[in-house]
Amino acid sequence: MDKKRKIYYDVIRVLACIFVIGIHSTDPALTQSTKYSLQWFSLIIFQIIVRTAVPLFIMLSGALIINGKEESLKKFYFKRFSSTIMPFFVYSLFYICVFKYKADIFNLKTFGTALIEMIRGPVFYHLWFVYTIVGIYIFAPFVKIMLKNLSEEMLLNLIIIIVFISIIFTYMPLLGISIGVDSIIFIGYIDYFVVGYFLTKNIARLHYNKIIIFGAISFILSLLISVKFDNYQDIIYGSSPTMILISSAFFMYFIKNKDKIVNNEKSILYKIITFTSQYTFSIYMIHVYVLQKIIYPSGMNSMYINIGIGTIATMTLTLLISLIIVIIVDNLVIKQISKLINILSLKVI
């Protein structure tokens, strides 16, 4: 057994991946549900939970990168290029080919146009996350230096300020008060990157009960906001204070209870988690294709039979089919390209 492997990080990564599938599996059903119906309430509760997916992914990046070993800028960027940009390029090209250009993608001019579209923004709606994480990675080495030089007390104060700023920017506009300040460094999804690191520190463990309580309160508040406001998505998701606290509670739970999480390397569950964990990024990329081109055309969706059975069946099938696809694509295409990039990078680093 690899003594250094932190299985609870793998669990968080796989859970976040499943949550992403849950978001896109139930979005159509939520849109079609009558507001305040039992189905609507059930889906809202479910959505509040699974919307922690992206925050968990970014928190995990913060925990791993900032706590990671020291490395040169060149090595850091090359490593992230091979693990993030290359899969993103392959799957973005796939989406453009399937949903837009089809066989025309092999035309040199069309291929060039496709590349420009990738640079301009996500070619499919769920790929926005990659642009966000790449932006965070660009500044990550510098953020790491800053955070590593903070005392735990100062780090706690920074987290309090981050949550406070999130409260101001989320709730003040609801009162008709606009905020003129727009040059704040820690605002947006980079908040989760910082929080992820904070939650691995001893001072966070000392405040475990408070974090869980604030997470529970935030969950209830999110549900109340969903009932009160039609535009609740802008208030409770993204980098809202409630989502920061709910996601922190999830993340902290796994950190605190790491010794209770599956850690027997011989168990089937351990092997499934560690195996799936290495493919979660690619599963994130391909799962929307699986939903739209395989699952939905087959007649399966989150409302199949009933909302509970339909959601579980849709998510399970989407995860399994996505995993099969990415095992093939990652090993036959992406890993081979990455090997070439790593060979070339050795000459540069």
C-alpha positions as CSV (number, residue, x, y, z in Angstrom):
1,M,0.0,0.0,0.0
2,D,1.2,3.5,-0.8
3,K,1.5,5.1,2.6
4,K,1.4,8.5,1.1
5,R,-1.8,8.0,-0.8
6,K,-4.7,9.9,0.7
7,I,-7.7,7.9,-0.2
8,Y,-10.1,10.5,1.2
9,Y,-8.9,12.9,-1.6
10,D,-9.8,10.2,-4.1
11,V,-13.2,9.8,-2.5
12,I,-13.8,13.6,-2.7
13,R,-12.7,13.6,-6.4
14,V,-15.0,10.7,-7.3
15,L,-17.9,12.2,-5.3
16,A,-17.5,15.5,-7.0
17,C,-17.5,13.8,-10.4
18,I,-20.7,11.9,-9.5
19,F,-22.2,15.2,-8.3
20,V,-21.5,16.9,-11.6
21,I,-23.4,14.1,-13.4
22,G,-26.2,14.6,-10.9
23,I,-26.4,18.3,-11.7
24,H,-26.9,17.8,-15.5
25,S,-29.0,14.7,-15.0
26,T,-31.7,16.5,-13.0
27,D,-31.6,20.0,-14.5
28,P,-34.2,19.2,-17.2
29,A,-36.5,17.6,-14.6
30,L,-36.2,20.6,-12.3
31,T,-37.1,23.0,-15.2
32,Q,-40.2,20.9,-15.9
33,S,-41.3,20.6,-12.3
34,T,-44.1,22.7,-10.9
35,K,-42.7,25.1,-8.3
36,Y,-43.4,24.1,-4.7
37,S,-44.5,20.5,-5.7
38,L,-42.9,17.6,-3.9
39,Q,-40.8,16.8,-6.9
40,W,-39.6,20.4,-7.1
41,F,-38.6,20.4,-3.4
42,S,-36.8,17.1,-3.8
43,L,-34.9,18.3,-6.8
44,I,-34.0,21.6,-5.2
45,I,-32.6,19.7,-2.1
46,F,-30.7,17.4,-4.4
47,Q,-29.3,20.2,-6.5
48,I,-28.1,22.2,-3.5
49,I,-26.1,19.1,-2.5
50,V,-24.6,18.2,-5.9
51,R,-23.8,21.8,-6.8
52,T,-20.9,21.5,-4.4
53,A,-19.2,19.5,-7.2
54,V,-17.1,22.3,-8.8
55,P,-16.2,23.8,-5.4
56,L,-15.0,20.4,-4.2
57,F,-12.9,20.0,-7.3
58,I,-11.3,23.4,-6.8
59,M,-10.9,22.9,-3.0
60,L,-9.1,19.6,-3.8
61,S,-6.7,21.5,-6.2
62,G,-6.0,24.0,-3.5
63,A,-5.3,21.3,-0.9
64,L,-3.0,19.3,-3.2
65,I,-1.1,22.1,-4.9
66,I,-0.5,24.4,-1.9
67,N,0.5,21.4,0.3
68,G,2.5,19.9,-2.6
69,K,6.2,19.7,-3.0
70,E,8.2,22.7,-4.3
71,E,8.8,22.8,-8.0
72,S,9.9,25.3,-10.6
73,L,7.4,27.3,-12.5
74,K,8.3,25.5,-15.8
75,K,7.7,22.1,-14.2
76,F,4.5,23.2,-12.6
77,Y,3.0,24.6,-15.8
78,F,4.2,21.7,-18.0
79,K,2.6,19.2,-15.5
80,R,-0.7,21.1,-15.6
81,F,-0.6,21.4,-19.4
82,S,-0.3,17.7,-19.9
83,S,-3.0,16.9,-17.3
84,T,-5.5,19.6,-18.1
85,I,-5.0,21.4,-21.4
86,M,-4.4,18.3,-23.5
87,P,-7.5,16.4,-22.3
88,F,-9.5,19.6,-22.7
89,F,-8.2,20.1,-26.3
90,V,-9.1,16.5,-27.3
91,Y,-12.6,16.5,-25.8
92,S,-13.4,20.1,-27.0
93,L,-12.4,19.0,-30.5
94,F,-14.6,16.0,-30.1
95,Y,-17.6,18.2,-29.1
96,I,-17.0,20.6,-31.9
97,C,-16.8,17.7,-34.3
98,V,-20.0,15.9,-33.1
99,F,-22.2,18.9,-32.5
100,K,-21.1,21.4,-35.1
101,Y,-18.6,20.7,-37.9
102,K,-18.8,16.9,-38.1
103,A,-16.6,15.7,-41.0
104,D,-15.8,19.3,-42.0
105,I,-13.4,19.3,-39.0
106,F,-10.8,17.6,-41.2
107,N,-10.7,20.7,-43.4
108,L,-7.7,22.7,-42.4
109,K,-9.5,26.0,-42.4
110,T,-12.4,24.6,-40.3
111,F,-9.9,23.1,-37.9
112,G,-8.3,26.5,-37.5
113,T,-11.7,28.0,-36.8
114,A,-12.3,25.4,-34.2
115,L,-9.1,26.2,-32.4
116,I,-10.0,29.9,-32.3
117,E,-13.4,29.0,-30.9
118,M,-11.7,27.0,-28.1
119,I,-9.5,30.0,-27.2
120,R,-12.5,32.4,-27.2
121,G,-14.5,30.3,-24.7
122,P,-16.1,26.9,-24.0
123,V,-17.4,25.1,-27.1
124,F,-20.0,23.3,-24.9
125,Y,-21.7,24.7,-21.8
126,H,-20.1,22.5,-19.1
127,L,-16.5,23.2,-20.3
128,W,-16.5,26.6,-18.6
129,F,-15.0,24.9,-15.6
130,V,-11.7,24.2,-17.5
131,Y,-11.2,27.9,-18.3
132,T,-11.8,28.7,-14.6
133,I,-9.3,26.0,-13.3
134,V,-6.7,27.1,-15.9
135,G,-7.0,30.7,-14.7
136,I,-6.5,29.5,-11.2
137,Y,-3.5,27.4,-12.1
138,I,-1.8,30.3,-13.8
139,F,-1.6,32.2,-10.5
140,A,-1.5,29.1,-8.2
141,P,2.3,29.1,-7.7
142,F,2.2,32.7,-6.5
143,V,-0.8,32.2,-4.3
144,K,1.0,29.2,-2.8
145,I,4.0,31.3,-1.8
146,M,1.7,33.9,-0.1
147,L,-0.5,31.4,1.7
148,K,2.5,29.2,2.9
149,N,3.9,32.3,4.6
150,L,0.8,33.1,6.5
151,S,0.4,31.9,10.1
152,E,-2.6,29.7,10.7
153,E,-4.3,32.6,12.6
154,M,-3.8,34.9,9.7
155,L,-5.1,32.2,7.3
156,L,-8.2,32.0,9.4
157,N,-8.7,35.7,9.2
158,L,-8.3,35.6,5.4
159,I,-11.0,32.9,5.2
160,I,-13.3,35.1,7.4
161,I,-12.7,38.0,5.1
162,I,-13.4,35.9,2.0
163,V,-16.7,34.8,3.4
164,F,-17.6,38.3,4.5
165,I,-16.8,39.7,1.0
166,S,-18.9,37.0,-0.5
167,I,-21.8,37.9,1.8
168,I,-21.5,41.6,0.8
169,F,-21.3,40.9,-3.0
170,T,-24.1,38.3,-2.9
171,Y,-26.7,39.9,-0.7
172,M,-26.2,43.7,-0.9
173,P,-27.5,43.9,-4.5
174,L,-30.7,42.2,-3.3
175,L,-31.2,45.4,-1.2
176,G,-30.6,47.6,-4.2
177,I,-27.1,48.5,-3.1
178,S,-24.4,48.1,-5.8
179,I,-20.8,47.6,-4.8
180,G,-18.3,49.9,-6.5
181,V,-15.2,48.0,-5.5
182,D,-14.0,45.7,-8.2
183,S,-10.3,45.0,-7.6
184,I,-10.6,42.4,-4.9
185,I,-8.1,39.5,-5.4
186,F,-10.0,36.7,-3.6
187,I,-13.4,36.8,-5.1
188,G,-15.0,34.1,-7.3
189,Y,-13.9,30.5,-7.7
190,I,-10.4,31.1,-6.5
191,D,-12.0,31.4,-3.1
192,Y,-12.4,27.7,-3.1
193,F,-8.8,27.1,-3.9
194,V,-7.8,29.1,-0.8
195,V,-10.4,27.5,1.4
196,G,-9.4,24.0,0.3
197,Y,-5.9,24.6,1.6
198,F,-7.2,26.1,4.8
199,L,-9.4,23.1,5.6
200,T,-6.3,20.9,5.7
201,K,-4.7,22.9,8.5
202,N,-4.9,22.2,12.2
203,I,-6.8,25.4,12.9
204,A,-9.6,24.2,10.6
205,R,-9.9,20.9,12.5
206,L,-10.2,22.9,15.8
207,H,-13.2,24.6,14.3
208,Y,-14.7,21.4,12.8
209,N,-18.0,21.6,14.7
210,K,-18.5,25.2,13.7
211,I,-17.8,24.5,10.0
212,I,-20.4,21.6,10.0
213,I,-23.0,23.8,11.8
214,F,-22.4,26.7,9.4
215,G,-22.7,24.3,6.5
216,A,-26.0,22.9,7.8
217,I,-27.4,26.4,8.4
218,S,-26.3,27.5,4.9
219,F,-28.1,24.5,3.5
220,I,-31.4,25.5,5.1
221,L,-30.9,29.1,4.1
222,S,-30.3,28.0,0.5
223,L,-33.5,26.1,0.5
224,L,-35.4,29.1,1.9
225,I,-33.8,31.4,-0.7
226,S,-34.9,28.9,-3.4
227,V,-38.5,29.2,-2.3
228,K,-38.4,33.0,-2.0
229,F,-36.5,34.1,-5.1
230,D,-37.1,33.2,-8.7
231,N,-33.4,33.9,-9.5
232,Y,-32.2,31.8,-6.6
233,Q,-29.4,30.2,-8.7
234,D,-27.4,33.5,-8.7
235,I,-27.8,33.7,-4.9
236,I,-27.0,30.2,-3.6
237,Y,-24.7,28.7,-6.2
238,G,-21.3,29.7,-7.7
239,S,-19.1,31.4,-5.1
240,S,-22.0,32.5,-2.8
241,P,-21.4,32.4,0.9
242,T,-23.8,29.6,1.4
243,M,-22.2,27.4,-1.2
244,I,-18.7,28.2,0.3
245,L,-19.9,27.0,3.7
246,I,-21.8,23.9,2.5
247,S,-18.9,22.8,0.3
248,S,-16.5,23.4,3.2
249,A,-18.6,21.2,5.5
250,F,-18.5,18.4,2.9
251,F,-14.8,18.7,2.4
252,M,-14.0,19.1,6.1
253,Y,-16.1,16.0,6.9
254,F,-13.8,13.8,4.8
255,I,-10.7,15.5,6.1
256,K,-11.8,15.0,9.7
257,N,-13.0,11.4,9.3
258,K,-10.2,10.2,7.0
259,D,-9.4,7.3,9.2
260,K,-13.0,6.0,8.9
261,I,-13.0,6.2,5.1
262,V,-12.2,3.1,3.1
263,N,-8.4,2.6,3.5
264,N,-8.0,-1.1,2.9
265,E,-6.1,-1.3,-0.4
266,K,-7.3,-4.9,-0.8
267,S,-11.0,-4.1,-0.7
268,I,-13.0,-3.8,-4.0
269,L,-14.3,-0.4,-3.0
270,Y,-10.8,1.0,-2.5
271,K,-9.7,-0.3,-5.9
272,I,-12.9,1.1,-7.6
273,I,-12.4,4.5,-6.0
274,T,-8.6,4.8,-6.8
275,F,-9.2,3.5,-10.4
276,T,-12.1,5.9,-11.1
277,S,-10.3,8.8,-9.5
278,Q,-7.7,9.0,-12.2
279,Y,-10.3,9.4,-14.9
280,T,-12.7,12.0,-13.2
281,F,-11.5,15.0,-15.2
282,S,-12.2,13.2,-18.5
283,I,-15.5,11.9,-17.2
284,Y,-16.4,15.5,-16.5
285,M,-15.6,16.3,-20.1
286,I,-17.5,13.5,-21.8
287,H,-20.5,12.9,-19.5
288,V,-22.7,15.6,-21.2
289,Y,-22.2,13.9,-24.6
290,V,-23.2,10.5,-23.0
291,L,-26.3,12.1,-21.6
292,Q,-27.4,13.9,-24.8
293,K,-26.4,11.3,-27.4
294,I,-26.8,8.0,-25.5
295,I,-28.9,8.1,-22.4
296,Y,-31.7,10.5,-23.4
297,P,-32.2,9.0,-26.9
298,S,-32.6,5.6,-25.2
299,G,-35.6,6.9,-23.3
300,M,-33.8,7.0,-19.9
301,N,-33.9,10.2,-17.9
302,S,-34.3,11.4,-14.3
303,M,-38.1,11.1,-14.5
304,Y,-38.0,7.5,-15.7
305,I,-40.6,5.5,-13.6
306,N,-40.2,8.1,-10.8
307,I,-37.7,10.9,-9.9
308,G,-35.7,8.7,-7.5
309,I,-35.3,5.6,-9.7
310,G,-34.8,7.7,-12.8
311,T,-32.1,9.9,-11.3
312,I,-30.2,7.0,-9.8
313,A,-30.4,5.0,-13.1
314,T,-29.5,8.0,-15.3
315,M,-26.5,8.9,-13.1
316,T,-25.2,5.3,-12.8
317,L,-25.5,4.6,-16.5
318,T,-23.9,7.9,-17.4
319,L,-21.0,7.3,-15.1
320,L,-20.3,3.8,-16.3
321,I,-20.6,4.6,-20.0
322,S,-18.5,7.7,-19.5
323,L,-15.8,5.7,-17.7
324,I,-15.6,3.1,-20.5
325,I,-15.2,5.8,-23.1
326,V,-12.5,7.8,-21.2
327,I,-10.5,4.6,-20.4
328,I,-10.2,4.1,-24.2
329,V,-9.7,7.7,-25.2
330,D,-7.3,8.6,-22.3
331,N,-5.1,5.5,-22.8
332,L,-5.0,5.4,-26.6
333,V,-4.9,9.1,-27.4
334,I,-4.3,11.5,-24.5
335,K,-1.7,9.6,-22.6
336,Q,0.3,9.0,-25.8
337,I,0.3,12.7,-26.5
338,S,1.1,13.5,-22.9
339,K,4.1,11.2,-23.1
340,L,5.4,13.0,-26.1
341,I,4.9,16.4,-24.3
342,N,6.7,15.1,-21.2
343,I,9.7,14.0,-23.4
344,L,9.9,17.4,-25.0
345,S,9.5,19.1,-21.6
346,L,12.5,17.3,-20.2
347,K,14.6,19.2,-22.8
348,V,13.2,22.5,-21.5
349,I,13.0,22.1,-17.8
